[in-house]
């Protein structure tokens, strides 16, 4: 049986293999005397948990001179919108799938082929068609739960690591002649396929 720490490490490694972009703009920071995870998180508009997850640390101790990873921040409004999308798109899916859905949004923000903000990615319309069905059917306006926000925060914390998925779909809900089937599938999680 895995203890909580081992489970966290296993999930972190598994998530790192899913669908994160190679070109995201996470940055490194050289710790200065008196810095803490809390102060660095606050300076970078991150949650303490985001910063700790990105550095695979659970404690608060830092040493002057060590280098840590500082993921890009996402506004609270952006996080809530992503959590609503995750809830609508991945309700009933495994937690790993929720993180991967949130990651697709971040990958699109970081890609030159999509808009540059979370809001613009989620509400994007191409040829009169919404990129995400919950925008079209109104489910984007529903609430989200703690698990959805946790998945968003985890995706943000690991932003910039792993492979680059830009799409996800449920093959049972998509017409077999849909263009999405021409995309290379990277990972299958629950009922979703993640592709680039």
C-alpha positions as CSV (number, residue, x, y, z in Angstrom):
1,X,0.0,0.0,0.0
2,X,1.3,3.4,-0.9
3,X,1.7,6.1,1.7
4,X,0.5,9.7,1.0
5,X,3.9,10.9,0.1
6,X,4.6,8.1,-2.4
7,X,1.2,8.5,-3.9
8,X,1.8,12.2,-4.5
9,X,5.2,11.4,-6.1
10,X,3.6,8.7,-8.3
11,X,0.8,11.1,-9.4
12,X,3.2,13.9,-10.1
13,X,5.3,11.7,-12.3
14,X,2.3,10.3,-14.1
15,X,0.9,13.7,-14.7
16,X,4.3,14.9,-16.0
17,X,4.0,12.2,-18.7
18,X,0.5,13.2,-19.8
19,X,0.2,16.3,-21.8
20,X,2.3,19.2,-20.8
21,X,3.9,21.5,-23.4
22,X,7.6,21.5,-24.0
23,X,7.7,25.3,-24.7
24,X,5.7,26.8,-21.8
25,X,7.4,29.7,-20.1
26,X,8.1,28.5,-16.6
27,X,11.1,30.3,-15.1
28,X,13.8,29.5,-12.7
29,X,14.6,31.6,-9.6
30,X,17.7,31.7,-7.5
31,X,16.7,31.8,-3.9
32,X,17.9,34.8,-1.9
33,X,18.5,34.9,1.9
34,X,15.2,35.4,3.7
35,X,13.1,34.0,0.8
36,X,10.4,31.4,1.5
37,X,8.0,29.5,-0.7
38,X,5.3,31.7,0.7
39,X,7.0,35.0,-0.2
40,X,8.1,33.8,-3.7
41,X,4.5,32.5,-4.4
42,X,3.0,35.8,-3.3
43,X,5.5,37.8,-5.5
44,X,4.6,35.7,-8.5
45,X,0.8,35.6,-8.0
46,X,0.9,31.9,-7.3
47,X,-0.6,29.8,-4.5
48,X,1.8,28.2,-2.1
49,X,0.7,24.8,-3.2
50,X,1.4,25.6,-6.9
51,X,4.9,26.6,-6.1
52,X,5.5,23.5,-3.9
53,X,4.1,21.1,-6.4
54,X,6.2,22.6,-9.2
55,X,9.2,21.9,-7.1
56,X,8.1,18.6,-5.8
57,X,8.4,19.8,-2.2
58,X,6.0,19.8,0.7
59,X,8.0,21.7,3.3
60,X,8.7,25.4,3.5
61,X,12.5,25.3,3.8
62,X,14.6,26.9,1.2
63,X,18.4,27.6,1.1
64,X,19.9,30.7,-0.3
65,X,21.5,30.0,-3.7
66,X,19.3,27.0,-4.6
67,X,17.4,27.2,-7.8
68,X,13.6,26.6,-7.9
69,X,11.0,26.5,-10.7
70,X,8.4,29.3,-10.8
71,X,5.5,28.4,-13.0
72,X,3.6,31.0,-14.9
73,X,0.7,32.4,-12.9
74,X,-3.0,32.3,-13.9
75,X,-5.4,34.9,-12.5
76,X,-8.1,33.8,-10.1
77,X,-10.7,34.5,-12.8
78,X,-8.8,32.3,-15.2
79,X,-8.5,29.5,-12.7
80,X,-12.3,29.6,-11.9
81,X,-13.1,29.5,-15.6
82,X,-10.8,26.6,-16.1
83,X,-12.3,24.8,-13.2
84,X,-15.8,25.3,-14.7
85,X,-14.6,23.9,-18.0
86,X,-12.9,20.9,-16.2
87,X,-16.1,20.2,-14.3
88,X,-18.2,20.4,-17.5
89,X,-15.8,18.4,-19.7
90,X,-14.5,15.8,-17.2
91,X,-17.2,15.2,-14.7
92,X,-17.0,11.5,-13.8
93,X,-13.6,11.1,-15.3
94,X,-10.5,10.1,-13.3
95,X,-8.6,13.0,-11.5
96,X,-5.7,12.5,-13.9
97,X,-8.1,13.3,-16.8
98,X,-9.3,16.5,-15.1
99,X,-5.6,17.6,-14.8
100,X,-5.1,16.7,-18.5
101,X,-8.2,18.8,-19.6
102,X,-6.9,21.8,-17.7
103,X,-3.5,21.2,-19.2
104,X,-4.9,21.3,-22.8
105,X,-6.1,24.9,-22.0
106,X,-2.7,25.9,-20.8
107,X,-1.0,24.2,-23.8
108,X,-3.2,26.2,-26.1
109,X,-2.4,29.5,-24.3
110,X,1.3,28.7,-24.7
111,X,0.9,27.7,-28.4
112,X,1.3,30.2,-31.2
113,X,-1.7,28.6,-32.9
114,X,-4.3,29.6,-30.3
115,X,-5.3,32.7,-28.3
116,X,-2.9,34.0,-25.6
117,X,-5.3,34.0,-22.6
118,X,-7.3,31.3,-20.7
119,X,-10.5,33.2,-21.3
120,X,-9.8,33.6,-25.1
121,X,-8.8,30.0,-25.5
122,X,-12.0,28.7,-23.7
123,X,-14.3,31.0,-25.6
124,X,-12.6,30.6,-29.0
125,X,-14.8,30.2,-32.0
126,X,-13.4,28.9,-35.3
127,X,-15.7,29.0,-38.4
128,X,-18.6,29.7,-36.1
129,X,-17.9,26.6,-34.0
130,X,-17.0,26.8,-30.3
131,X,-13.7,25.0,-29.3
132,X,-15.4,23.5,-26.2
133,X,-18.9,22.2,-26.2
134,X,-19.7,23.5,-22.6
135,X,-19.4,27.0,-24.0
136,X,-22.0,26.2,-26.7
137,X,-24.4,24.4,-24.4
138,X,-24.0,26.8,-21.4
139,X,-22.5,24.2,-19.0
140,X,-19.5,26.6,-18.7
141,X,-21.7,28.8,-16.5
142,X,-22.2,26.0,-13.9
143,X,-20.2,25.7,-10.7
144,X,-17.2,23.5,-10.1
145,X,-16.0,21.5,-7.1
146,X,-12.8,21.3,-5.0
147,X,-11.4,18.4,-7.1
148,X,-11.8,20.5,-10.3
149,X,-9.9,23.5,-8.8
150,X,-7.3,21.1,-7.4
151,X,-6.8,19.7,-10.9
152,X,-6.4,23.2,-12.3
153,X,-3.8,24.2,-9.7
154,X,-1.9,21.0,-10.4
155,X,-1.9,21.7,-14.2
156,X,-0.6,25.2,-13.5
157,X,2.1,23.9,-11.1
158,X,3.4,21.4,-13.7
159,X,3.1,23.8,-16.7
160,X,5.9,23.4,-19.1
161,X,6.7,19.8,-18.5
162,X,6.2,16.7,-20.7
163,X,4.3,16.3,-24.0
164,X,2.2,18.8,-25.9
165,X,-1.5,17.9,-26.2
166,X,-3.7,20.5,-27.7
167,X,-7.0,18.5,-28.0
168,X,-9.1,16.0,-26.2
169,X,-12.2,14.1,-27.2
170,X,-14.4,11.2,-26.3
171,X,-14.4,8.9,-29.3
172,X,-17.8,7.5,-28.4
173,X,-19.3,11.0,-28.7
174,X,-17.6,12.1,-31.9
175,X,-18.6,11.2,-35.4
176,X,-16.0,8.8,-36.8
177,X,-15.3,11.0,-39.8
178,X,-14.5,14.0,-37.6
179,X,-11.1,15.7,-38.3
180,X,-10.1,15.1,-34.6
181,X,-9.3,11.4,-35.5
182,X,-6.5,12.7,-37.8
183,X,-4.6,14.0,-34.7
184,X,-2.0,11.9,-33.0
185,X,-3.2,10.4,-29.8
186,X,-0.8,10.9,-26.9
187,X,-2.6,9.4,-24.0
188,X,-5.9,7.7,-23.1
189,X,-7.4,8.6,-19.8
190,X,-10.8,7.4,-18.9
191,X,-13.2,8.1,-21.8
192,X,-11.0,10.8,-23.2
193,X,-8.2,10.7,-25.8
194,X,-5.6,13.5,-25.6
195,X,-4.0,14.4,-28.9
196,X,-1.7,16.9,-30.6
